[in-house]
Amino acid sequence: MKAPTREITRIVPDATALKALTHPVRLRMLGMLRIDGPANATRLAERLGLNSGATSYHLRQLAQHGFIEEVPDQPSRRDRWWQARHESTSFFEPGGTEEQFDSSVAFAQAALTEQVNLMQRAQDEFVQLPSEWQATTQISDFTMALTAEQANALKNKLLELLWQAMREAPDPRGELPPGAAPYTVMLHAFPYPGRLVAGQGGDK
């Protein structure tokens, strides 16, 4: 029997919104709201080692650009809770302007930095994991000779596999089935550095 699927909500921000998201604190806060569910400025400040005034400012910036929204049923008028509006952010959309391209490049750098930090935190916790979860960890790289067309086909095949797995999995912000936990797969695919850009080492 085929597993039921759900819709994965995505946002395609404009250049200005994407530029606002390059701030490392905002990027991490958005990730927390997407994975852990709603939170207020105080709770996020404790986790990030900041003061609540700073987190409140960054929350307002995220809301202004459409990444988060206030929780409909607020527990208190004085203490606002926030939730993510989408599960994923798309960028590098084809046919964009030069400003959109520049913002995408800046966002990719910020996202890469956060992803490397997340992988390092996961590695730091590895020895504390139950053995069955240690077995789910994978650190590998694969280099092969492909044309741009073949590389795109491989990338899209991997992405579709991951999107399908995500659609079939429960929302990590909700109540999870027994034994389930948020599981992260990071996909980095790129031409090997130094082979396509003139002036770098490795040219034949």
Salt bridges, closest charged atoms under 4 A:
ASP36 OD2 - ARG47 NH1 2.72
GLU69 OE1 - ARG85 NE 3.70
GLU70 OE2 - ARG80 NH1 3.02
GLU87 OE2 - ARG6 NH1 2.59
GLU114 OE2 - ARG121 NH2 3.65
GLU160 OE2 - ARG167 NH2 2.68
ASP171 OD2 - ARG173 NH2 2.84
